[in-house]
Amino acid sequence: MTRLLASSLVLLIAAVGHRPANATSPDSALVRGGWVGGYQVSGPPISIVVRFRIGPRGLAGVLSPRVPAGDTASLVVTASGERVRFTAGSGAAMLRFSGTVTGPRMRGEVVSHGGSGRFELALVRATPVERLQDYVGGDDVGAGRIVVIGRSLGQLHYLEPEAGTQGPLYAVGDDAFIGGPTVGTTYPIAAAFDFARDAHGEVTAVRWRDPAGRERVAARVPLYDEREVTCASDSIRLTGSVIVPRTPGLHPGVVLVHGSNAQSRNGQRSIYRFHADAFARRGIAVLIYDKRGIGGSTGHWDDAGLERDALAALRVLRADPTVDSSRVGLWGLSQGAWLVGQTAGHPRRGRAPDAQVPLRASSRQLG
């Protein structure tokens, strides 16, 4: 597999089969679609995405390594009943998969030049973006532990703060999701989430199997309130959320300032949503906002003047009746850290904001 990942060649799509051009046999329909998961032969687990399609000559597919990133390999695929075989690569880099489809799962053996091992894939489906927010929130696992469901622009993510476990979630059914053991990985398939709704369609609980295999039912617990806000930054309109703890009295507050690229109020991999949750559970009000051109915000995320957006959000949070205006600051990382620094000395900043600016190189904390 090392040669497959390292190779710079992109193989042409190949397929075998004896079906007519419009083949739609039950065998093909059983596997058609996108699958996530991975395999392990020797060394660390390999996360992959496999996509099967019905082409002019029958069933075909492609395999894409996820971590570490590698070249996309075309697949030679055969299916008979619930049995599926597919091959990627050639020579010493060849991988041969043979598995059985049971519902939305495919499990079996993988053979490589270096030996054999097991693989598992899960058939995933798209979740309408407008439904993602239904799942966002905290769920009480018991014994003082919670699991937090966050989101990015188009995907759910989970976090167990006490254990430091987090990862992306992939839909495998109505209100059913699976996840890998950590950020960016899909194998082993380590977590499963089945959400329950009440008669009004509101998410009220989640049945959760964690990466250690423990299964529990966690009730949705509203630890804070969230409401929509808008900010005016020059001619730009920004949309966002104020997240306010349910504890009594005025709260200190913080505005979370984005890193680079196109990001919603939740951030890439839900990083800002998870930080907002952590602040709010500790009694701090938080304002998170959609970067320019994302969500309901106007403009473009690469425009100049992003530091003025942070200051506009700061003014809105200071004016909130639930917030102690004398204890409100900015928090940023990556490009957000630089933007926080740009606000120093700005004529529109009002009282100088406090700034916590974490800088990291790899996994080592710099300051």
N, C-alpha and C positions, 0 to 999 in steps of 0.2 A: 504493500500500500504506500510505502514511502516514495517509491518511484512514481506512483499514480498522482500523489499529492504534489510532488516537486516538479513533475513534467510540465513544460510550457505548451505542450501540444493539446489542442482541443479536438477530440475524435469526432468523426462524422456520425450522425445518428444512424444506427443500424437496427434492423428488425428482421425477425423470421416469422413465418406463419404461412398457413395454407388457406387463409380466409379470403373471401372476396374483398374488393376495395371498400365496401361499406360495412365491414364486419362489425357486428354488435352482439356477439354471442354472449351468453351468461358468463363464460369464463373471463372474457375481456372486461365486461361490465363490473365484475367483482373486484377488480384491482384498479380500474381506471380512476385517476385523480392523483392528488398529492399526498405523500406519506412522509412523516418525520420519525426519527429514531436513530439507530446506529448499530454498531457491531463492535466486537472485541475479539481479536485473534491472539495477539501478544502485545505487550505494552499497554498504553492507556486506551480507554474507549474512544471510538471515532464516531462523531455525530454526522449524520447525513440527511439529505432530503432526496427523495426519489419521486419522480413524476412519471406515471404511466399514462399513455394515450393510445387511442385507436387511430392509426394512420392509414394511408392508402394500401399498405401491404399487410395490415393487421396490427397486432399489439406491439408497441415500441415504448421506449422510455429513456430517461436520463437520470444520472446520479450525480449529486453535488456534495462533496465534502464541506462541512461547515467549520469545524475547529480541529486542526488548523485549516484555513481556507486552501482550496486546491482547484484543479481543473475539473470541469464538468465532463463526465464520461458517458458516452452513449451505451445503451443496454441492448443486448440480445435477449428477448423475452419469450417464454412459452408459458401457457397456462392450461391446466386440465383439471376441471372441477375446482376444488379448493386448493390444489397444489399449484405453486408458482415457482418457476426457475428463471433467474436472470443472471447475465454475465456482464461484467464491466472490465475494460482494459484488455490487455493481451500479454503473452509471455510471462515473465516473472512478476509483472504488475497485475496479472489477472485476478479478479475476485469472482467466485462463483457462489451464488446465493440459491438456496433451496428451502422453501418454506410453505407453511399452510396458513390460509386466510380463515380466521374465525371472527366473524363480525367485523369491527373496525380495526382489528389487529392482525399483523402478519408476523409469525415467528418461525425460526428455523436455524439452519446451519449455514455458515459461510466458510469457504475454503480458499486459502491463498497459498502463495509460494512458501510462506513461512509456517503453515499449519492450518488448523481449523478452529472455529469458535462459534459463538451464537450471535444471532441478530434479532432485533425486534423493531417493527415499524408500526405506526398508528396512522390510520387514514384521517386526514384533517379536512375541515370544511371552513368556509369563510363565514365570519360573523359580521353582520351589518354594523358599520361604524356607529350608527346612532344607538345601537343596543349596548355598546361597551360600557357606557356610564352606569348602566343598571347594576353592574357587578362591583363597581368601585366602592371600597369601604373597608371597615375593620370587622373581624369576626372573632368572638371570644372562644378560645380553645379550652379555657379552664386553667386553674392553677396559676393565674396571673399572666397567662400567655395569650397572644393574639396572632392572627395571620392577617396581613393587609393585602388587599387586592388593589392594584393600581393599573394605569394604562399609559400607553404612548399614543401616537397618532392613530395607529391601526391595530394595536395588539394589547392584550392584557398581560400583566406581570404580577407575580406574587412575591411576598416578603414575609418571613418569620423573623421579626427583629431580634428576639432573644437568642435565637440560634444563628443569626446572620445568614440564613438561607434565602436565596432568591433566584428567580428564573422566569423565562417567558412562558406563557400559557397558550395552548393551541386547542381550538374547538374540535371536539370529536362527536358531538351530538348536541341536542337542545339542552342548553344550560350545563353541558358537560365539557370539561377541559382536562388536558394532561400537560405536564411540564417536565423539563429536564432537571438535573441536580444543581445547576448553577447558571449564571448568566452566559448566554451564547451557546449552550449545549442542549442536546436533545436525547442523549443516551448516557447512562440508562434512563429509561422513562421512569422518573422517580416520584412523581407527585400526580395525584388525580383529584379533581375538584368537581363535585356535583352540587349545583346551586338549587335551593328550594325557593319557591315563590308563594306568596299568599294569594287570596282570591282576587286581589287588586293588581296582581302582577309584580308586586314589589319583592325584591330578594330579601328573604328573612333569615336564611341560614345556608351553610355549606357543609356537605359531607366531604371530609378532606383526608386523603391518605398522604402522609408526609414521606420524605425521602428515606426515612428509617423503616417504613412499612406500617407505621401505626395509623390506625383509622379512628376518626372521631367526628362528631357533629359539632360545629361551631356556630353559635347564634350571632346574627348581625347585631352589633352594638354601636349605636350612634354616640360617640364620645365627643363630638363637636358638630357645629352647624356650618353649612356651606351655602353661600349665596353669590349670585352673579353680580359683578360690578363692571363699570366701564371707566376708562381713563382717557383724558384728552392730552395728547403730547404733540404740541404744535398743531399741524393739520391732520395728525394721525389719530385714529380711534382704536383704543386697545380694549379687548375684552378679557375678563379674568374672573377669579373667584376669591372671596374672602372666607377664610376658614377660621371659625371662632370657637374656642373651648366653651364647654357648658359650665365651667366653674364660675362662681359669683365674682363680681367686681370688675374693674377695668383691667385689661390685659396688656402686657408688653406686646410689641408687634414686630414682624420682620417681613420684608419683601424679598422674594427669591428671584435673583437675576440670572437670565439664561446664559448657557454656554453657546457655542457657535452653531451654525446651520439652522434649518427649519425645525422649530420646536413649539409644541403647544404648551399650555400652562403646566402640563404633567411632566414634560421633559422627555428626553430619550431614555428608553427602558424604564420609564416612570420614575426617574431619579428625583425629580422635583416633587412629585406627588408623595413619594415615600418620605422625603425630608419634611414636607408640610405636615404629614401625619405625625411624625416624630415631634416636631415643634408643638403642634396643637395638643397632643396628649400630655405635654408638659406645661400646659397653661399659657402658651404663646400664640397669639393671633397671627395668621399668615396670609399674605396676598401673593397669589400666583397668577400669571397672566400669559395670554397667547402672544408669542412673538409676532412682529409685523408680518402680515400676509397669511397668518395661520389662524384657523378658527374664524372668529368674527372680527379679528384685527385687520385693519387696512394697512397699505404700504407693502414693503418687501423686507424680508428678514435680513437682507444684506445692505440695507440703506445705512447711510450715516445718521448719527443722532440717537443711537440706541441707549446711550447713557441718559438722555433726556426722558426716554420711556421709563427707565428705572426711577427717576426723580418724580415723574408724574404719578407712578404707582405709589411712591412713598407719600406724596401729598394726600392721595385718596385714603391710604391706610391711617394716616395721622388724623384725618377728619372723621374717621369712623367712631360712632358713639360708644362702642364697646371697647375701645382701645385707649390706653394711656398715651397721649400724644408726645409726652416727654421721654418715652422709652420705646422708640421705634427706630429700626435700623435696616441696613441692607445686608444681604448674604449672597455670595456668588462663587462660582467655580469655573475654571477654564476661561472662556471669553468673558463670562460673567464677573470673574475676579478682576479682570482688566477694566471692565465697565464701572465696577464699584470704585476703583481707583480714579477713574475719570470724573467722578462726581465731586471729588474733593475740590473745594474752591469754586464750584459752579454757582453763579449768582442765583439760580432758582432752587438751590438745595434747602434753604431755610436753615434750621439748626443742623449742625454737622451730624450726619448719620454715623452710627456705629457700623463697623464692617468686619465680618468674619470672612477671611479669604483663604480657604484651604488650597494649597498648591501641591501637586503630587507628581513624582516621576516614577513610573512603573507602580509598584506597590509601596514605595517608601515615602513617608510623610516628610515634606520639606518645610512647611511652616504654616 
